[in-house]
């Protein structure tokens, strides 16, 4: 663990190192390149959490592609989903007839991605796949499976590499388990 970063003191442990992240993202980019050969997918980044993963991932995909962004909220400043998904920022383009890949930081309860999947299919997407950095199946509240994921993780509250708690920790290059003392104080 890098001790020169003040935020590391709030972690119980490092779950995934930056080197492991880089390798997994590289392999995932290669897989998406193979799967979408000859196509021009629209990749939709779910802000803010997926932004770091998204930027690294699209540079590993050797295809013509388009990008767009959405902001949805179901957590606020909590460590648990509210169960209510709110669309904060919608797409700037139509997805009608397009191959769509939703890129998310983590699939937890599945509520947010289930909402997005239904919304975008309802708008006429030709195909839709879900790509996530982290999959946490122990927390699933709806039947949802990620088509692409880098890591299956245990039921722990994680931060870093874009993932946050109350808008902090996104800039950590590793993914770590946040100490419960941090969110118990709030």
N, CA and C atoms as an extended XYZ file, in Angstrom:
558
Properties=species:S:1:pos:R:3:atomname:S:1:resname:S:1:resid:I:1 pbc="F F F"
N         0.845       -1.177        0.000 N   UNK     1
C         0.000        0.000        0.000 CA  UNK     1
C         0.887        1.235        0.000 C   UNK     1
N         0.557        2.198       -0.863 N   UNK     2
C         1.322        3.442       -0.915 CA  UNK     2
C         1.001        4.263        0.330 C   UNK     2
N         2.009        4.526        1.126 N   UNK     3
C         1.767        5.278        2.353 CA  UNK     3
C         1.878        6.775        2.161 C   UNK     3
N         2.328        7.213        0.985 N   UNK     4
C         2.447        8.646        0.748 CA  UNK     4
C         1.122        9.287        0.328 C   UNK     4
N         0.083        8.543        0.197 N   UNK     5
C        -1.237        9.069       -0.123 CA  UNK     5
C        -2.077        9.069        1.151 C   UNK     5
N        -2.505       10.242        1.554 N   UNK     6
C        -3.238       10.401        2.809 CA  UNK     6
C        -4.529        9.583        2.843 C   UNK     6
N        -5.186        9.416        1.700 N   UNK     7
C        -6.466        8.713        1.687 CA  UNK     7
C        -6.341        7.223        1.997 C   UNK     7
N        -5.153        6.656        1.818 N   UNK     8
C        -4.979        5.230        2.097 CA  UNK     8
C        -5.202        4.898        3.570 C   UNK     8
N        -5.034        5.866        4.441 N   UNK     9
C        -5.239        5.598        5.874 CA  UNK     9
C        -6.688        5.261        6.187 C   UNK     9
N        -7.609        5.597        5.291 N   UNK    10
C        -9.029        5.316        5.498 CA  UNK    10
C        -9.445        3.942        4.971 C   UNK    10
N        -8.509        3.202        4.409 N   UNK    11
C        -8.815        1.888        3.849 CA  UNK    11
C        -8.455        0.778        4.820 C   UNK    11
N        -9.288       -0.246        4.823 N   UNK    12
C        -8.963       -1.463        5.576 CA  UNK    12
C        -7.922       -2.280        4.833 C   UNK    12
N        -8.060       -2.302        3.494 N   UNK    13
C        -7.147       -3.097        2.675 CA  UNK    13
C        -7.260       -2.663        1.221 C   UNK    13
N        -6.253       -3.051        0.451 N   UNK    14
C        -6.293       -2.879       -1.006 CA  UNK    14
C        -6.902       -4.158       -1.566 C   UNK    14
N        -7.959       -4.012       -2.331 N   UNK    15
C        -8.623       -5.167       -2.920 CA  UNK    15
C        -8.043       -5.480       -4.302 C   UNK    15
N        -7.809       -4.406       -5.103 N   UNK    16
C        -7.289       -4.571       -6.464 CA  UNK    16
C        -6.250       -3.482       -6.710 C   UNK    16
N        -5.057       -3.888       -7.104 N   UNK    17
C        -3.978       -2.918       -7.335 CA  UNK    17
C        -4.135       -2.252       -8.700 C   UNK    17
N        -3.450       -1.129       -8.860 N   UNK    18
C        -3.512       -0.425      -10.143 CA  UNK    18
C        -2.958       -1.289      -11.269 C   UNK    18
N        -1.975       -2.123      -10.988 N   UNK    19
C        -1.421       -3.012      -12.010 CA  UNK    19
C        -2.457       -4.066      -12.426 C   UNK    19
N        -3.173       -4.616      -11.463 N   UNK    20
C        -4.231       -5.591      -11.770 CA  UNK    20
C        -5.352       -4.927      -12.572 C   UNK    20
N        -5.678       -3.689      -12.228 N   UNK    21
C        -6.697       -2.937      -12.965 CA  UNK    21
C        -6.272       -2.737      -14.411 C   UNK    21
N        -5.044       -2.293      -14.622 N   UNK    22
C        -4.546       -2.039      -15.979 CA  UNK    22
C        -4.610       -3.300      -16.839 C   UNK    22
N        -4.190       -4.418      -16.287 N   UNK    23
C        -4.188       -5.673      -17.039 CA  UNK    23
C        -5.612       -6.129      -17.368 C   UNK    23
N        -6.509       -6.043      -16.409 N   UNK    24
C        -7.901       -6.461      -16.632 CA  UNK    24
C        -8.585       -5.573      -17.673 C   UNK    24
N        -8.344       -4.280      -17.612 N   UNK    25
C        -8.946       -3.354      -18.568 CA  UNK    25
C        -8.393       -3.613      -19.966 C   UNK    25
N        -7.111       -3.877      -20.076 N   UNK    26
C        -6.499       -4.192      -21.376 CA  UNK    26
C        -7.168       -5.428      -21.991 C   UNK    26
N        -7.311       -6.482      -21.198 N   UNK    27
C        -7.929       -7.723      -21.694 CA  UNK    27
C        -9.393       -7.505      -22.081 C   UNK    27
N       -10.105       -6.710      -21.298 N   UNK    28
C       -11.501       -6.435      -21.602 CA  UNK    28
C       -11.615       -5.643      -22.910 C   UNK    28
N       -10.732       -4.681      -23.108 N   UNK    29
C       -10.721       -3.923      -24.360 CA  UNK    29
C       -10.491       -4.814      -25.566 C   UNK    29
N        -9.609       -5.771      -25.436 N   UNK    30
C        -9.346       -6.724      -26.519 CA  UNK    30
C       -10.591       -7.557      -26.809 C   UNK    30
N       -11.286       -7.980      -25.753 N   UNK    31
C       -12.491       -8.804      -25.927 CA  UNK    31
C       -13.596       -8.012      -26.625 C   UNK    31
N       -13.812       -6.781      -26.203 N   UNK    32
C       -14.844       -5.948      -26.830 CA  UNK    32
C       -14.477       -5.679      -28.291 C   UNK    32
N       -13.205       -5.460      -28.573 N   UNK    33
C       -12.752       -5.259      -29.947 CA  UNK    33
C       -13.114       -6.464      -30.808 C   UNK    33
N       -12.871       -7.658      -30.306 N   UNK    34
C       -13.216       -8.883      -31.048 CA  UNK    34
C       -14.732       -8.999      -31.222 C   UNK    34
N       -15.467       -8.792      -30.136 N   UNK    35
C       -16.917       -8.986      -30.166 CA  UNK    35
C       -17.636       -7.990      -31.072 C   UNK    35
N       -17.096       -6.803      -31.240 N   UNK    36
C       -17.757       -5.759      -32.022 CA  UNK    36
C       -17.034       -5.461      -33.337 C   UNK    36
N       -16.225       -6.407      -33.790 N   UNK    37
C       -15.517       -6.225      -35.063 CA  UNK    37
C       -16.512       -5.909      -36.172 C   UNK    37
N       -16.207       -4.858      -36.942 N   UNK    38
C       -17.080       -4.460      -38.040 CA  UNK    38
C       -18.261       -3.609      -37.620 C   UNK    38
N       -18.340       -3.284      -36.337 N   UNK    39
C       -19.448       -2.470      -35.833 CA  UNK    39
C       -18.926       -1.149      -35.284 C   UNK    39
N       -19.843       -0.238      -35.037 N   UNK    40
C       -19.525        1.081      -34.500 CA  UNK    40
C       -20.405        1.316      -33.266 C   UNK    40
N       -20.046        0.718      -32.129 N   UNK    41
C       -20.919        0.828      -30.952 CA  UNK    41
C       -20.927        2.227      -30.342 C   UNK    41
N       -22.000        2.492      -29.606 N   UNK    42
C       -22.083        3.680      -28.766 CA  UNK    42
C       -21.791        3.207      -27.348 C   UNK    42
N       -20.747        3.762      -26.761 N   UNK    43
C       -20.400        3.408      -25.387 CA  UNK    43
C       -20.876        4.532      -24.478 C   UNK    43
N       -21.667        4.157      -23.492 N   UNK    44
C       -22.266        5.138      -22.600 CA  UNK    44
C       -21.633        5.010      -21.221 C   UNK    44
N       -20.969        6.076      -20.810 N   UNK    45
C       -20.328        6.125      -19.498 CA  UNK    45
C       -21.339        6.631      -18.476 C   UNK    45
N       -21.473        5.891      -17.384 N   UNK    46
C       -22.346        6.317      -16.300 CA  UNK    46
C       -21.482        7.094      -15.312 C   UNK    46
N       -21.732        8.401      -15.286 N   UNK    47
C       -20.950        9.307      -14.447 CA  UNK    47
C       -21.481        9.311      -13.026 C   UNK    47
N       -20.629        9.569      -12.093 N   UNK    48
C       -19.252        9.938      -12.181 CA  UNK    48
C       -18.337        8.734      -11.997 C   UNK    48
N       -18.839        7.727      -11.323 N   UNK    49
C       -18.006        6.613      -10.894 CA  UNK    49
C       -17.269        5.864      -11.976 C   UNK    49
N       -17.880        5.707      -13.148 N   UNK    50
C       -17.263        4.915      -14.209 CA  UNK    50
C       -16.268        5.707      -15.044 C   UNK    50
N       -16.097        6.984      -14.777 N   UNK    51
C       -15.298        7.840      -15.661 CA  UNK    51
C       -13.848        7.386      -15.820 C   UNK    51
N       -13.195        6.987      -14.755 N   UNK    52
C       -11.793        6.571      -14.836 CA  UNK    52
C       -11.685        5.266      -15.627 C   UNK    52
N       -12.503        4.301      -15.284 N   UNK    53
C       -12.554        3.021      -15.988 CA  UNK    53
C       -12.886        3.235      -17.468 C   UNK    53
N       -13.874        4.052      -17.743 N   UNK    54
C       -14.322        4.330      -19.106 CA  UNK    54
C       -13.183        4.890      -19.958 C   UNK    54
N       -12.496        5.882      -19.436 N   UNK    55
C       -11.394        6.506      -20.189 CA  UNK    55
C       -10.294        5.500      -20.499 C   UNK    55
N        -9.940        4.686      -19.527 N   UNK    56
C        -8.918        3.665      -19.769 CA  UNK    56
C        -9.418        2.618      -20.759 C   UNK    56
N       -10.681        2.201      -20.615 N   UNK    57
C       -11.230        1.143      -21.458 CA  UNK    57
C       -11.325        1.557      -22.922 C   UNK    57
N       -11.834        2.738      -23.214 N   UNK    58
C       -12.014        3.102      -24.626 CA  UNK    58
C       -10.682        3.213      -25.361 C   UNK    58
N        -9.620        3.513      -24.625 N   UNK    59
C        -8.291        3.560      -25.266 CA  UNK    59
C        -7.765        2.170      -25.593 C   UNK    59
N        -8.366        1.142      -24.999 N   UNK    60
C        -7.961       -0.250      -25.270 CA  UNK    60
C        -8.824       -0.911      -26.338 C   UNK    60
N        -9.812       -0.197      -26.851 N   UNK    61
C       -10.706       -0.755      -27.872 CA  UNK    61
C       -10.286       -0.233      -29.236 C   UNK    61
N        -9.964       -1.156      -30.137 N   UNK    62
C        -9.469       -0.796      -31.467 CA  UNK    62
C       -10.611       -0.883      -32.480 C   UNK    62
N       -11.564        0.036      -32.347 N   UNK    63
C       -12.732        0.108      -33.221 CA  UNK    63
C       -13.153        1.561      -33.358 C   UNK    63
N       -13.869        1.886      -34.430 N   UNK    64
C       -14.531        3.180      -34.426 CA  UNK    64
C       -15.686        3.076      -33.425 C   UNK    64
N       -15.800        4.034      -32.562 N   UNK    65
C       -16.890        4.010      -31.592 CA  UNK    65
C       -17.292        5.438      -31.268 C   UNK    65
N       -18.458        5.568      -30.710 N   UNK    66
C       -18.941        6.866      -30.260 CA  UNK    66
C       -19.167        6.771      -28.762 C   UNK    66
N       -19.082        7.917      -28.094 N   UNK    67
C       -19.283        7.917      -26.651 CA  UNK    67
C       -20.379        8.912      -26.278 C   UNK    67
N       -20.996        8.634      -25.159 N   UNK    68
C       -21.975        9.551      -24.577 CA  UNK    68
C       -21.956        9.309      -23.074 C   UNK    68
N       -22.680       10.161      -22.363 N   UNK    69
C       -22.640       10.128      -20.901 CA  UNK    69
C       -24.034       10.251      -20.316 C   UNK    69
N       -24.234        9.563      -19.206 N   UNK    70
C       -25.472        9.694      -18.432 CA  UNK    70
C       -25.079        9.844      -16.970 C   UNK    70
N       -25.937       10.513      -16.234 N   UNK    71
C       -25.780       10.600      -14.790 CA  UNK    71
C       -27.074       10.087      -14.173 C   UNK    71
N       -26.931        9.099      -13.323 N   UNK    72
C       -28.065        8.571      -12.568 CA  UNK    72
C       -27.669        8.528      -11.112 C   UNK    72
N       -28.639        8.540      -10.248 N   UNK    73
C       -28.340        8.537       -8.822 CA  UNK    73
C       -29.281        7.587       -8.093 C   UNK    73
N       -28.699        6.804       -7.206 N   UNK    74
C       -29.510        5.976       -6.311 CA  UNK    74
C       -28.864        5.856       -4.935 C   UNK    74
N       -27.726        6.523       -4.735 N   UNK    75
C       -27.000        6.404       -3.474 CA  UNK    75
C       -26.978        7.680       -2.655 C   UNK    75
N       -26.762        8.825       -3.288 N   UNK    76
C       -26.538       10.057       -2.527 CA  UNK    76
C       -25.228        9.923       -1.774 C   UNK    76
N       -25.228       10.275       -0.486 N   UNK    77
C       -24.012       10.189        0.333 CA  UNK    77
C       -24.030        8.953        1.215 C   UNK    77
N       -24.822        7.970        0.856 N   UNK    78
C       -24.952        6.762        1.656 CA  UNK    78
C       -24.085        5.648        1.089 C   UNK    78
N       -23.945        4.579        1.859 N   UNK    79
C       -23.224        3.397        1.378 CA  UNK    79
C       -24.193        2.352        0.839 C   UNK    79
N       -25.484        2.609        0.918 N   UNK    80
C       -26.502        1.683        0.439 CA  UNK    80
C       -27.431        2.412       -0.527 C   UNK    80
N       -27.876        1.697       -1.560 N   UNK    81
C       -28.776        2.281       -2.529 CA  UNK    81
C       -30.120        2.618       -1.889 C   UNK    81
N       -30.732        3.687       -2.368 N   UNK    82
C       -32.057        4.064       -1.894 CA  UNK    82
C       -33.129        3.199       -2.536 C   UNK    82
N       -32.773        2.529       -3.645 N   UNK    83
C       -33.740        1.729       -4.387 CA  UNK    83
C       -34.483        2.543       -5.427 C   UNK    83
N       -34.396        3.854       -5.352 N   UNK    84
C       -35.036        4.738       -6.319 CA  UNK    84
C       -33.970        5.310       -7.243 C   UNK    84
N       -34.134        5.089       -8.542 N   UNK    85
C       -33.161        5.558       -9.518 CA  UNK    85
C       -33.660        6.864      -10.126 C   UNK    85
N       -32.792        7.854      -10.117 N   UNK    86
C       -33.131        9.171      -10.644 CA  UNK    86
C       -32.211        9.491      -11.816 C   UNK    86
N       -32.795        9.815      -12.981 N   UNK    87
C       -32.017       10.207      -14.144 CA  UNK    87
C       -31.693       11.694      -14.012 C   UNK    87
N       -30.404       11.997      -13.851 N   UNK    88
C       -29.952       13.370      -13.621 CA  UNK    88
C       -29.512       14.031      -14.925 C   UNK    88
N       -28.792       13.287      -15.785 N   UNK    89
C       -28.353       13.797      -17.092 CA  UNK    89
C       -28.584       12.712      -18.124 C   UNK    89
N       -29.334       13.061      -19.160 N   UNK    90
C       -29.671       12.105      -20.207 CA  UNK    90
C       -28.635       12.165      -21.338 C   UNK    90
N       -28.772       11.257      -22.280 N   UNK    91
C       -27.890       11.191      -23.444 CA  UNK    91
C       -28.061       12.411      -24.337 C   UNK    91
N       -27.026       12.691      -25.115 N   UNK    92
C       -27.074       13.775      -26.087 CA  UNK    92
C       -27.460       13.271      -27.476 C   UNK    92
N       -27.602       11.961      -27.647 N   UNK    93
C       -27.890       11.381      -28.961 CA  UNK    93
C       -28.938       10.283      -28.826 C   UNK    93
N       -29.497        9.934      -29.948 N   UNK    94
C       -30.443        8.825      -30.004 CA  UNK    94
C       -29.661        7.513      -30.081 C   UNK    94
N       -30.205        6.473      -29.482 N   UNK    95
C       -29.591        5.146      -29.582 CA  UNK    95
C       -30.406        4.224      -30.489 C   UNK    95
N       -31.436        4.758      -31.116 N   UNK    96
C       -32.294        3.957      -31.993 CA  UNK    96
C       -31.458        3.280      -33.074 C   UNK    96
N       -31.573        1.944      -33.131 N   UNK    97
C       -30.859        1.171      -34.140 CA  UNK    97
C       -29.375        0.979      -33.889 C   UNK    97
N       -28.897        1.382      -32.736 N   UNK    98
C       -27.453        1.329      -32.434 CA  UNK    98
C       -27.118        0.176      -31.495 C   UNK    98
N       -25.880       -0.296      -31.606 N   UNK    99
C       -25.335       -1.257      -30.648 CA  UNK    99
C       -24.801       -0.438      -29.480 C   UNK    99
N       -25.332       -0.690      -28.295 N   UNK   100
C       -25.025        0.122      -27.115 CA  UNK   100
C       -24.295       -0.719      -26.077 C   UNK   100
N       -23.252       -0.125      -25.506 N   UNK   101
C       -22.559       -0.742      -24.370 CA  UNK   101
C       -22.623        0.272      -23.222 C   UNK   101
N       -23.313       -0.103      -22.163 N   UNK   102
C       -23.354        0.738      -20.968 CA  UNK   102
C       -22.128        0.402      -20.134 C   UNK   102
N       -21.348        1.410      -19.768 N   UNK   103
C       -20.140        1.201      -18.968 CA  UNK   103
C       -20.365        1.784      -17.581 C   UNK   103
N       -20.324        0.917      -16.585 N   UNK   104
C       -20.601        1.281      -15.200 CA  UNK   104
C       -19.405        0.893      -14.333 C   UNK   104
N       -19.291        1.525      -13.172 N   UNK   105
C       -18.188        1.187      -12.276 CA  UNK   105
C       -18.436       -0.106      -11.509 C   UNK   105
N       -19.680       -0.286      -11.030 N   UNK   106
C       -19.980       -1.458      -10.203 CA  UNK   106
C       -21.440       -1.854      -10.369 C   UNK   106
N       -21.672       -3.158      -10.460 N   UNK   107
C       -23.035       -3.677      -10.402 CA  UNK   107
C       -23.209       -4.213       -8.997 C   UNK   107
N       -24.070       -3.540       -8.257 N   UNK   108
C       -24.325       -3.863       -6.857 CA  UNK   108
C       -25.734       -4.455       -6.778 C   UNK   108
N       -26.707       -3.650       -6.439 N   UNK   109
C       -28.091       -4.137       -6.361 CA  UNK   109
C       -28.640       -4.482       -7.734 C   UNK   109
N       -28.112       -3.825       -8.774 N   UNK   110
C       -28.603       -4.017      -10.129 CA  UNK   110
C       -29.748       -3.080      -10.486 C   UNK   110
N       -30.239       -2.321       -9.527 N   UNK   111
C       -31.389       -1.433       -9.741 CA  UNK   111
C       -31.090       -0.372      -10.813 C   UNK   111
N       -29.954        0.286      -10.714 N   UNK   112
C       -29.615        1.353      -11.662 CA  UNK   112
C       -29.486        0.795      -13.072 C   UNK   112
N       -28.736       -0.281      -13.228 N   UNK   113
C       -28.527       -0.830      -14.565 CA  UNK   113
C       -29.791       -1.455      -15.132 C   UNK   113
N       -30.623       -2.025      -14.304 N   UNK   114
C       -31.900       -2.551      -14.771 CA  UNK   114
C       -32.752       -1.407      -15.326 C   UNK   114
N       -32.784       -0.297      -14.616 N   UNK   115
C       -33.503        0.900      -15.068 CA  UNK   115
C       -32.941        1.390      -16.408 C   UNK   115
N       -31.613        1.513      -16.502 N   UNK   116
C       -30.983        2.001      -17.726 CA  UNK   116
C       -31.206        1.045      -18.895 C   UNK   116
N       -31.102       -0.226      -18.634 N   UNK   117
C       -31.295       -1.230      -19.676 CA  UNK   117
C       -32.701       -1.116      -20.259 C   UNK   117
N       -33.696       -1.071      -19.397 N   UNK   118
C       -35.082       -0.962      -19.865 CA  UNK   118
C       -35.312        0.353      -20.611 C   UNK   118
N       -34.730        1.437      -20.105 N   UNK   119
C       -34.891        2.743      -20.735 CA  UNK   119
C       -34.302        2.750      -22.140 C   UNK   119
N       -33.075        2.266      -22.289 N   UNK   120
C       -32.401        2.331      -23.592 CA  UNK   120
C       -32.969        1.326      -24.595 C   UNK   120
N       -33.373        0.160      -24.131 N   UNK   121
C       -34.044       -0.782      -25.037 CA  UNK   121
C       -35.376       -0.202      -25.492 C   UNK   121
N       -36.056        0.490      -24.586 N   UNK   122
C       -37.312        1.151      -24.930 CA  UNK   122
C       -37.136        2.263      -25.946 C   UNK   122
N       -35.943        2.792      -26.038 N   UNK   123
C       -35.638        3.836      -27.030 CA  UNK   123
C       -35.170        3.256      -28.356 C   UNK   123
N       -35.191        1.937      -28.479 N   UNK   124
C       -34.915        1.307      -29.767 CA  UNK   124
C       -33.485        0.899      -30.026 C   UNK   124
N       -32.666        0.718      -28.986 N   UNK   125
C       -31.299        0.228      -29.202 CA  UNK   125
C       -31.367       -1.129      -29.903 C   UNK   125
N       -30.509       -1.324      -30.910 N   UNK   126
C       -30.476       -2.593      -31.646 CA  UNK   126
C       -29.987       -3.723      -30.746 C   UNK   126
N       -28.995       -3.403      -29.928 N   UNK   127
C       -28.481       -4.367      -28.957 CA  UNK   127
C       -27.974       -3.575      -27.765 C   UNK   127
N       -27.917       -4.233      -26.646 N   UNK   128
C       -27.433       -3.566      -25.440 CA  UNK   128
C       -26.680       -4.567      -24.581 C   UNK   128
N       -25.476       -4.183      -24.222 N   UNK   129
C       -24.676       -4.995      -23.304 CA  UNK   129
C       -24.224       -4.130      -22.150 C   UNK   129
N       -24.029       -4.781      -21.028 N   UNK   130
C       -23.585       -4.099      -19.813 CA  UNK   130
C       -22.137       -4.476      -19.551 C   UNK   130
N       -21.321       -3.450      -19.359 N   UNK   131
C       -19.902       -3.619      -19.079 CA  UNK   131
C       -19.627       -2.933      -17.743 C   UNK   131
N       -19.061       -3.667      -16.808 N   UNK   132
C       -18.765       -3.088      -15.505 CA  UNK   132
C       -17.364       -3.467      -15.060 C   UNK   132
N       -16.775       -2.569      -14.321 N   UNK   133
C       -15.474       -2.852      -13.741 CA  UNK   133
C       -15.607       -3.929      -12.674 C   UNK   133
N       -16.570       -3.720      -11.767 N   UNK   134
C       -16.743       -4.610      -10.617 CA  UNK   134
C       -18.150       -5.198      -10.592 C   UNK   134
N       -18.235       -6.470      -10.280 N   UNK   135
C       -19.523       -7.129      -10.112 CA  UNK   135
C       -19.600       -7.641       -8.673 C   UNK   135
N       -20.679       -7.263       -7.991 N   UNK   136
C       -20.879       -7.669       -6.603 CA  UNK   136
C       -22.212       -8.430       -6.512 C   UNK   136
N       -22.222       -9.697       -6.946 N   UNK   137
C       -23.484      -10.443       -7.036 CA  UNK   137
C       -24.185      -10.680       -5.694 C   UNK   137
N       -23.468      -10.648       -4.607 N   UNK   138
C       -24.088      -10.887       -3.293 CA  UNK   138
C       -25.122       -9.817       -2.943 C   UNK   138
N       -25.049       -8.652       -3.580 N   UNK   139
C       -25.965       -7.543       -3.264 CA  UNK   139
C       -27.115       -7.408       -4.254 C   UNK   139
N       -27.210       -8.281       -5.236 N   UNK   140
C       -28.196       -8.145       -6.300 CA  UNK   140
C       -29.618       -8.195       -5.756 C   UNK   140
N       -30.434       -7.220       -6.184 N   UNK   141
C       -31.849       -7.156       -5.796 CA  UNK   141
C       -32.774       -7.423       -6.974 C   UNK   141
N       -32.224       -7.390       -8.186 N   UNK   142
C       -32.990       -7.701       -9.393 CA  UNK   142
C       -32.163       -8.661      -10.234 C   UNK   142
N       -32.817       -9.489      -11.056 N   UNK   143
C       -32.052      -10.409      -11.902 CA  UNK   143
C       -31.360       -9.647      -13.019 C   UNK   143
N       -30.068       -9.480      -12.901 N   UNK   144
C       -29.286       -8.742      -13.885 CA  UNK   144
C       -27.896       -9.353      -13.939 C   UNK   144
N       -27.415       -9.565      -15.152 N   UNK   145
C       -26.081      -10.120      -15.349 CA  UNK   145
C       -25.282       -9.182      -16.245 C   UNK   145
N       -24.072       -8.879      -15.835 N   UNK   146
C       -23.184       -8.062      -16.665 CA  UNK   146
C       -22.633       -8.927      -17.795 C   UNK   146
N       -22.633       -8.372      -18.999 N   UNK   147
C       -22.078       -9.086      -20.151 CA  UNK   147
C       -20.560       -9.085      -20.113 C   UNK   147
N       -20.005       -7.997      -19.587 N   UNK   148
C       -18.551       -7.854      -19.448 CA  UNK   148
C       -18.260       -7.339      -18.043 C   UNK   148
N       -17.262       -7.930      -17.400 N   UNK   149
C       -16.802       -7.392      -16.118 CA  UNK   149
C       -15.337       -7.754      -15.931 C   UNK   149
N       -14.670       -6.943      -15.124 N   UNK   150
C       -13.256       -7.201      -14.851 CA  UNK   150
C       -13.057       -8.045      -13.599 C   UNK   150
N       -13.804       -7.720      -12.534 N   UNK   151
C       -13.599       -8.403      -11.256 CA  UNK   151
C       -14.921       -8.685      -10.568 C   UNK   151
N       -15.033       -9.878       -9.997 N   UNK   152
C       -16.100      -10.224       -9.069 CA  UNK   152
C       -15.577       -9.873       -7.684 C   UNK   152
N       -16.341       -9.137       -6.897 N   UNK   153
C       -15.833       -8.738       -5.584 CA  UNK   153
C       -16.799       -9.163       -4.483 C   UNK   153
N       -16.281       -9.272       -3.262 N   UNK   154
C       -17.137       -9.627       -2.126 CA  UNK   154
C       -18.002       -8.435       -1.715 C   UNK   154
N       -18.907       -8.686       -0.798 N   UNK   155
C       -19.809       -7.654       -0.296 CA  UNK   155
C       -19.064       -6.749        0.683 C   UNK   155
N       -18.356       -5.774        0.129 N   UNK   156
C       -17.616       -4.789        0.924 CA  UNK   156
C       -17.792       -3.447        0.233 C   UNK   156
N       -17.676       -2.369        1.000 N   UNK   157
C       -17.798       -1.037        0.407 CA  UNK   157
C       -16.429       -0.609       -0.102 C   UNK   157
N       -16.324       -0.457       -1.427 N   UNK   158
C       -15.032       -0.183       -2.054 CA  UNK   158
C       -14.979        1.220       -2.655 C   UNK   158
N       -13.753        1.756       -2.682 N   UNK   159
C       -13.511        3.083       -3.233 CA  UNK   159
C       -12.210        3.058       -4.034 C   UNK   159
N       -12.029        4.109       -4.843 N   UNK   160
C       -10.821        4.239       -5.644 CA  UNK   160
C       -11.100        3.968       -7.103 C   UNK   160
N       -10.199        4.429       -7.975 N   UNK   161
C       -10.310        4.231       -9.419 CA  UNK   161
C       -11.682        4.694       -9.926 C   UNK   161
N       -12.130        5.830       -9.398 N   UNK   162
C       -13.404        6.416       -9.799 CA  UNK   162
C       -14.534        6.203       -8.815 C   UNK   162
N       -14.445        5.155       -8.010 N   UNK   163
C       -15.496        4.887       -7.030 CA  UNK   163
C       -15.290        5.767       -5.801 C   UNK   163
N       -16.404        6.225       -5.241 N   UNK   164
C       -16.296        7.200       -4.160 CA  UNK   164
C       -17.133        6.819       -2.946 C   UNK   164
N       -16.890        7.565       -1.894 N   UNK   165
C       -17.812        7.676       -0.766 CA  UNK   165
C       -17.962        9.164       -0.518 C   UNK   165
N       -19.179        9.680       -0.670 N   UNK   166
C       -19.476       11.104       -0.474 CA  UNK   166
C       -18.528       11.982       -1.299 C   UNK   166
N       -18.270       11.548       -2.555 N   UNK   167
C       -17.454       12.280       -3.535 CA  UNK   167
C       -15.950       12.286       -3.227 C   UNK   167
N       -15.486       11.483       -2.299 N   UNK   168
C       -14.071       11.407       -1.945 CA  UNK   168
C       -13.544       10.028       -2.351 C   UNK   168
N       -12.261        9.923       -2.575 N   UNK   169
C       -11.505        8.693       -2.855 CA  UNK   169
C       -11.461        8.310       -4.336 C   UNK   169
N       -12.146        9.035       -5.213 N   UNK   170
C       -12.151        8.675       -6.635 CA  UNK   170
C       -10.741        8.652       -7.232 C   UNK   170
N        -9.834        9.477       -6.697 N   UNK   171
C        -8.501        9.636       -7.271 CA  UNK   171
C        -7.485        8.595       -6.803 C   UNK   171
N        -7.878        7.657       -5.975 N   UNK   172
C        -6.955        6.582       -5.605 CA  UNK   172
C        -6.705        5.690       -6.824 C   UNK   172
N        -5.478        5.326       -7.112 N   UNK   173
C        -5.203        4.501       -8.294 CA  UNK   173
C        -5.534        3.021       -8.093 C   UNK   173
N        -5.707        2.597       -6.856 N   UNK   174
C        -6.077        1.220       -6.528 CA  UNK   174
C        -7.532        1.220       -6.065 C   UNK   174
N        -8.108        0.027       -5.926 N   UNK   175
C        -9.434       -0.102       -5.321 CA  UNK   175
C        -9.241       -0.732       -3.953 C   UNK   175
N        -9.785       -0.067       -2.943 N   UNK   176
C        -9.638       -0.553       -1.580 CA  UNK   176
C       -10.964       -0.643       -0.862 C   UNK   176
N       -10.960       -1.401        0.223 N   UNK   177
C       -12.133       -1.532        1.086 CA  UNK   177
C       -12.093       -0.380        2.086 C   UNK   177
N       -13.126        0.432        2.076 N   UNK   178
C       -13.199        1.577        2.964 CA  UNK   178
C       -13.483        1.116        4.388 C   UNK   178
N       -12.750        1.664        5.328 N   UNK   179
C       -12.953        1.327        6.732 CA  UNK   179
C       -14.344        1.773        7.180 C   UNK   179
N       -15.105        0.895        7.831 N   UNK   180
C       -16.435        1.286        8.310 CA  UNK   180
C       -16.411        2.492        9.256 C   UNK   180
N       -15.292        2.745        9.903 N   UNK   181
C       -15.231        3.913       10.805 CA  UNK   181
C       -15.450        5.208       10.034 C   UNK   181
N       -15.159        5.217        8.739 N   UNK   182
C       -15.310        6.426        7.929 CA  UNK   182
C       -16.783        6.723        7.709 C   UNK   182
N       -17.553        5.720        7.315 N   UNK   183
C       -18.961        5.991        7.053 CA  UNK   183
C       -19.836        5.862        8.289 C   UNK   183
N       -19.326        5.288        9.349 N   UNK   184
C       -20.067        5.249       10.611 CA  UNK   184
C       -20.085        6.626       11.265 C   UNK   184
N       -19.076        7.468       10.923 N   UNK   185
C       -18.998        8.808       11.491 CA  UNK   185
C       -20.037        9.742       10.911 C   UNK   185
N       -20.573        9.442        9.733 N   UNK   186
C       -21.480       10.365        9.040 CA  UNK   186
C       -22.895       10.264        9.542 C   UNK   186
